[in-house]
Amino acid sequence: MVADKQKVIRLLKTARGQIDGLLKMVEEDRYCVDISNQIAATQAILKSTNREILHAHIKGCVREAFENGDQQQKDAKIEEIIAIFDRLNQ
């Protein structure tokens, strides 16, 4: 992985802490809107983490394939990126 590993780890640990907090909120029968807001915050962190990883992938792995790879490797990277966009836009 060529992403900023420490940043990714920090973001994922934050998300894990928020999920632990969510479990506690549910166990304590907290107000539904508060739980929903916390879920949205956790999703935002995971989305940010995914964006960090995908940016690094494009800047590293995809760039390398286009600079050094054959046409089959280039085509594979294009299809990979298209599949990611499709999955993220569902």
Buried (B, 14 or more C-beta within 10 A) or exposed (E): EBBBEEBBEEBEEBBEEBBEBBEEBEEEEBEEEEBEEBBEBBEEBBEBBBEBBBEBBBEEBBEEBEEEBEEEBBEEBEEBBEEBEEEEEE
